[in-house]
Amino acid sequence: MIGRGTWIDKLAYDMIQREKSLGRDIDKTIIVESGLGASGIPHVGSLGDAVRSYGVKMALNDMGYDSELLAYSDDLDGLRKIPDGFPKSLEDFVGQPVSLIPDPFGSYDSYADHMSRILLDGLDRLGIQYKSQRAFDAYKDGLLYKQIHTILKQADYIGQKIKDIVGQDKYVKSLPYFAVCEKCHKIYTTDSYEYDASSYMVRYRCVDIVIGGRVISGCGHRGMVNIRGGLGKLAWKVEFAARWSAFDVRFEAYGKDIMDSVSVNDWISEHILGYAPPHHVRYEMFLDRGGKKISKSKGNVVTAQDWLDVGTPQSLLLLMYKRIQGARRLGLEDVPALMNEYDELENTYFGVTKMDNLDKAVRLRGLYEYVNLLRPPDSICPHVSYTLLVELAKIYTGDSRTEQILQKLDTYSKLPKDTSPIIHLIKLACRFADEYGHVEREEIQLNADVIPAISTLITSLKDSPDIDSQEMIYSAAKSHDIKPRTLFETLYLIILGTRRGPRLGPLISDMGASNVIRMLQRYVPANRYGPQ
């Protein structure tokens, strides 16, 4: 078992072994990097890149190494198209670097500053510590100019190699560098065609280009820019390598969508800049509920702010740290499941839930510790099912909603003296119920043996909705020769998404027999319990 037994520990261990084999200094601060997009609303996918890198940083610290997360904002990227929901006035700025575009919402100095601030605020609210670096400042302050100089001197060789690796011949004809046109301020329209190494000057012409099937017009200007502080940036096919070398980056994860760029940059880093590329791990992308890639430009995004408006930081960190492989469909309707899963994880950590598989128990304990940023609480907090709170929030409304839900919880189980954590959860659940409570939960897989008992319970609830359903459940279990505990656990999973909760009889009464019947009917063929 490595470290705390998670994939994070294994990744950090493998990275250190590689660093040792390369003979690099690991007694200095080890930099892990995350690139932050600034061209659209940052979503949980872009947040996840930074959060997972921070996990590696924590694991390195845990192993006794000093480490730091570098959050690099790509704020010199150009605006390729207007994201859904953004003002049409941005049309005038398409093609310009987002750091030079005014904030269309008037809150920050620039478009890029606004977008970056959203993502950094998400990291702050999760407790992620980082060192922030803007691309605009990195180029303006000349932090990358040595790497740019080396790359541009060998541009012909690099252009041919890019063609060989990924089949793109663009940089056979042009330098892998985009100047910001000093006349129209666009970036992707500038064709950089000559580099004077003695003066560090790039010559460019501003021409029409096609991006995403759309023509972006150049202004025809011809100019020069100094790579030691002028406005311009390297193309992605070579920029990562320059950053890795300049900032001594030892680890960076990447998404499946930029595999080709990473392959080229690895080669540039090693063969042109003489710097062994960082240790990588590839992750799959988050998809929306329709199976489409979450995209800043499409607007089908879930931001950290959206999530934290209805869920806890631990539930979002659990989403990021439970695994790194495999594409996942994601929507805010997943919040209750993650909230309940965190409670189960906490039960395992504090021994409330016993596990026979000791290796799995160790991994889950480690996961819980990373979800709490290696600062787990000393004791377990009272658990209240988030799904239960959402269901109660659908019942109670008005100014006294929180107090009414607290009173109802007190009838289920004695509340602790300090109810502030529960009140916080109630407020989160109320917002979820109001915004997303109509969304159907995903179905769970049931044991076929329990379905007849559920069918019998449905019939009983239909025939006698006003009778205490607690005895109905025992009777249904007995009539089909299954253990009552098995049926109760199944019902809790269907109704609350957890394996335990308050007494089901009063809960069904509070939720309304008709609502509970509707939940149960999803799992039982209609002919089992008669016409609906």
Residue pairs with C-beta under 8 A, 6 or more apart in sequence:
1 359
1 362
2 9
2 10
2 13
3 9
3 10
3 12
3 13
3 59
3 62
3 63
3 366
4 59
4 62
4 362
4 365
4 366
4 369
4 370
5 359
5 362
5 363
5 365
5 366
6 321
6 363
6 366
6 367
6 370
7 323
7 324
8 52
8 55
8 56
8 58
8 59
8 321
8 366
8 370
9 59
9 62
9 366
11 56
11 59
11 279
11 281
12 56
12 59
12 60
12 62
12 63
13 59
13 63
14 279
15 56
15 60
15 250
15 251
15 279
16 26
16 60
16 63
16 65
18 279
19 26
19 30
19 250
19 279
20 26
22 276
24 250
24 276
26 65
28 66
29 66
29 67
29 68
30 60
30 65
30 66
30 67
30 68
30 250
30 251
31 67
31 68
31 70
31 247
31 248
31 249
31 250
31 251
32 53
32 54
32 56
32 57
32 60
32 67
32 68
32 69
32 70
32 249
32 250
32 251
32 252
33 53
33 69
33 70
33 72
33 243
33 244
33 247
33 249
33 251
33 252
33 278
34 49
34 50
34 53
34 54
34 69
34 70
34 71
34 72
34 130
34 252
34 253
35 49
35 72
35 74
35 240
35 252
36 42
36 46
36 49
36 50
36 71
36 72
36 73
36 74
36 116
36 119
36 120
37 46
37 74
37 77
37 115
37 296
38 73
38 74
38 75
38 77
38 98
38 99
38 111
38 112
38 115
38 116
39 74
39 77
39 78
39 79
39 80
39 98
39 112
39 115
39 296
39 297
40 83
40 115
40 295
40 296
40 297
40 301
41 83
41 115
41 118
41 296
41 299
41 301
41 303
42 115
42 116
42 118
42 119
42 122
42 296
42 301
42 303
42 304
43 286
43 294
43 296
43 301
43 302
43 303
44 286
44 294
44 301
44 302
44 303
44 304
44 307
44 316
44 319
44 330
45 255
45 285
45 286
45 294
46 119
46 296
47 119
47 122
47 123
47 303
47 304
47 320
48 283
48 286
48 319
48 320
49 253
49 255
49 283
50 69
50 71
50 119
50 123
50 128
50 130
51 123
51 126
51 128
51 317
51 320
51 321
52 253
52 281
52 283
52 320
52 321
52 324
53 69
53 251
53 252
53 253
54 69
54 128
54 129
54 130
55 320
55 321
55 370
56 67
56 251
57 67
57 68
57 69
58 370
58 373
58 374
60 66
60 67
61 67
61 374
62 374
68 130
68 131
69 128
69 129
69 130
69 131
70 130
70 131
70 133
70 247
70 249
71 120
71 123
71 130
71 131
71 132
71 133
72 133
72 135
72 138
72 243
72 247
73 112
73 116
73 132
73 133
73 134
73 135
74 135
75 97
75 98
75 99
75 110
75 112
75 113
75 116
75 134
75 135
75 136
76 97
76 98
76 99
76 135
76 136
76 139
76 180
76 187
76 231
76 233
77 97
77 98
77 135
77 187
77 233
78 95
78 96
78 97
78 98
78 178
78 186
78 187
78 188
79 90
79 93
79 94
79 95
79 96
79 97
79 98
79 101
79 111
80 94
80 95
80 188
80 211
80 212
80 297
81 94
81 211
81 212
81 214
81 297
82 88
82 90
82 91
82 94
83 296
83 297
83 298
83 299
84 297
84 298
84 299
85 299
86 104
87 104
89 104
90 101
90 104
90 111
93 101
93 102
93 111
94 216
95 186
95 187
95 188
95 189
95 216
96 180
96 185
96 186
96 187
97 112
97 136
97 180
97 185
97 187
97 231
97 233
98 110
98 111
98 112
98 115
99 110
99 111
99 112
99 113
99 134
99 135
99 136
100 110
100 180
100 185
101 110
101 111
101 112
102 110
102 111
103 109
103 110
103 111
103 113
103 114
104 111
105 114
107 114
108 114
108 117
112 136
116 134
118 303
118 304
118 305
119 304
120 130
120 132
121 304
121 305
122 303
122 304
122 305
122 308
123 130
123 304
125 304
125 305
125 308
125 313
126 304
126 313
126 316
126 317
127 313
127 373
128 373
133 247
135 233
137 143
138 144
138 243
138 246
139 229
139 230
139 231
139 232
139 233
140 229
140 231
141 229
142 228
142 229
143 246
143 247
144 234
144 242
144 243
144 246
145 200
145 227
145 228
145 229
146 246
147 241
147 242
147 245
147 246
147 273
148 177
148 227
148 234
148 242
149 197
149 200
149 227
150 272
150 273
151 158
151 176
151 234
151 238
151 241
151 242
151 268
151 272
151 273
152 175
152 176
152 177
152 195
152 197
152 202
152 227
153 195
153 197
154 272
155 171
155 175
155 176
155 195
156 172
158 171
158 176
158 238
158 268
158 272
159 169
159 170
159 171
159 172
159 173
159 174
159 176
160 172
161 264
161 267
162 168
162 170
162 171
162 172
162 176
162 237
162 264
163 169
163 171
163 172
165 260
165 263
165 264
165 267
166 237
166 260
166 263
166 264
168 237
171 235
171 237
174 191
174 192
174 193
175 192
175 193
175 194
175 195
175 202
176 234
176 235
176 237
176 238
177 192
177 195
177 202
177 227
177 232
177 233
177 234
177 235
178 187
178 188
178 190
178 192
178 232
178 233
178 234
178 235
179 187
179 190
179 192
179 202
179 204
179 223
179 225
179 230
179 231
179 232
180 186
180 187
180 190
180 225
180 231
180 232
181 187
181 189
181 190
181 204
181 206
181 218
181 219
181 221
181 223
182 221
182 223
182 225
182 231
183 206
183 219
183 221
183 223
184 206
184 218
184 219
184 221
186 206
186 216
186 218
186 219
187 232
187 233
188 209
188 211
188 216
189 206
189 207
189 208
189 209
189 216
189 217
189 218
189 219
190 204
190 205
190 206
190 207
190 218
190 232
191 204
191 205
191 206
191 207
192 202
192 203
192 204
192 232
193 203
193 204
193 205
194 202
194 203
195 201
195 202
195 203
196 202
196 203
199 226
200 226
200 227
200 228
201 224
201 225
201 226
201 227
202 224
202 225
202 226
202 227
202 232
203 222
203 223
203 224
204 222
204 223
204 224
204 225
205 218
205 220
205 221
205 222
206 218
206 219
206 220
206 221
206 222
206 223
207 218
207 220
208 215
208 216
208 217
208 218
209 215
209 216
209 218
210 216
225 231
225 232
233 239
234 242
236 258
236 261
237 261
237 264
237 265
237 268
238 264
238 265
238 268
239 265
240 252
240 261
240 262
240 265
240 269
241 265
241 266
241 268
241 269
241 272
241 273
241 275
241 277
242 273
243 249
244 252
244 265
244 269
244 275
244 277
244 278
245 269
245 273
245 275
249 278
250 278
250 279
251 278
251 279
251 280
252 278
252 280
253 280
253 281
253 282
253 283
253 324
254 262
254 280
254 281
254 282
254 283
255 282
255 283
255 284
255 285
256 282
256 283
256 284
256 285
257 285
257 293
259 282
262 280
265 277
266 277
266 280
269 275
269 276
269 277
270 276
270 277
281 324
283 324
283 325
284 325
284 326
284 327
284 328
285 293
285 294
285 327
286 293
286 294
286 327
286 328
286 329
286 330
287 293
287 294
287 327
287 328
287 329
287 330
288 294
288 300
288 329
288 330
288 331
289 329
289 330
289 331
289 333
291 329
292 298
292 300
294 300
294 301
294 302
294 330
295 301
302 330
302 331
302 332
304 316
306 332
307 315
307 316
307 332
307 335
308 316
309 428
309 431
310 332
310 335
310 428
310 429
310 431
310 432
310 435
310 436
311 335
311 338
311 339
311 428
311 432
312 339
312 342
312 425
312 428
314 342
314 371
314 372
315 335
315 338
315 339
315 341
315 342
316 338
317 370
317 371
317 372
317 373
318 338
318 341
318 342
318 345
318 367
318 371
319 330
319 334
319 338
321 367
321 370
321 371
322 367
331 439
332 432
332 435
332 436
333 436
333 439
333 440
333 441
333 442
335 386
335 432
335 436
336 386
336 387
336 390
336 432
336 441
336 497
337 441
337 442
337 497
339 386
339 387
340 385
340 386
340 387
340 496
340 497
340 498
342 371
343 383
343 385
343 386
343 498
344 353
344 498
344 499
345 364
345 367
345 368
345 371
346 352
346 368
346 380
346 381
346 383
347 353
347 380
347 383
348 355
348 361
348 364
348 365
348 368
349 364
349 365
349 368
349 369
349 376
349 380
350 379
350 380
352 380
355 361
355 364
368 376
369 376
381 421
382 415
382 416
382 421
382 422
384 409
384 422
384 425
385 496
385 497
385 498
385 501
386 425
386 428
386 429
387 495
387 496
387 497
387 498
388 496
388 501
388 502
388 507
389 405
389 425
389 426
389 428
389 429
389 430
390 429
390 432
390 433
390 437
391 433
391 495
391 496
391 511
392 405
392 408
392 409
392 429
392 510
393 401
393 405
393 426
393 429
393 430
393 432
393 433
393 434
393 437
394 433
394 437
395 510
395 511
396 404
396 405
396 408
398 404
401 430
402 423
402 426
402 427
402 430
405 426
405 430
406 415
406 419
406 422
406 423
406 426
408 510
409 415
409 422
409 502
411 506
412 502
412 503
412 506
412 507
413 502
415 422
416 422
441 497
443 522
443 523
444 493
444 494
446 454
446 490
446 523
447 486
447 490
449 480
449 482
450 480
450 482
450 486
450 487
450 490
451 523
451 524
451 528
452 480
452 528
453 476
453 477
453 479
453 480
453 482
453 487
454 476
454 487
454 490
454 491
454 520
454 523
454 524
455 524
455 528
455 529
456 475
456 476
456 479
456 480
457 469
457 472
457 473
457 476
457 487
457 491
457 520
458 517
458 520
458 521
458 524
458 528
458 529
459 529
459 530
460 469
460 472
460 475
460 476
461 469
461 472
461 508
461 513
461 516
461 517
462 513
462 517
462 529
462 530
464 472
465 513
465 514
468 505
468 509
469 504
469 505
469 508
469 509
469 513
470 503
470 504
470 505
470 506
471 505
473 484
473 487
473 488
473 491
473 504
473 505
474 484
476 487
477 483
477 484
477 486
477 487
478 484
488 504
489 499
489 500
491 504
491 520
492 498
492 499
492 500
492 501
492 504
493 499
494 519
494 520
494 522
494 523
495 501
495 504
495 507
495 508
495 511
495 516
495 519
501 507
508 516
521 529
521 532
526 532
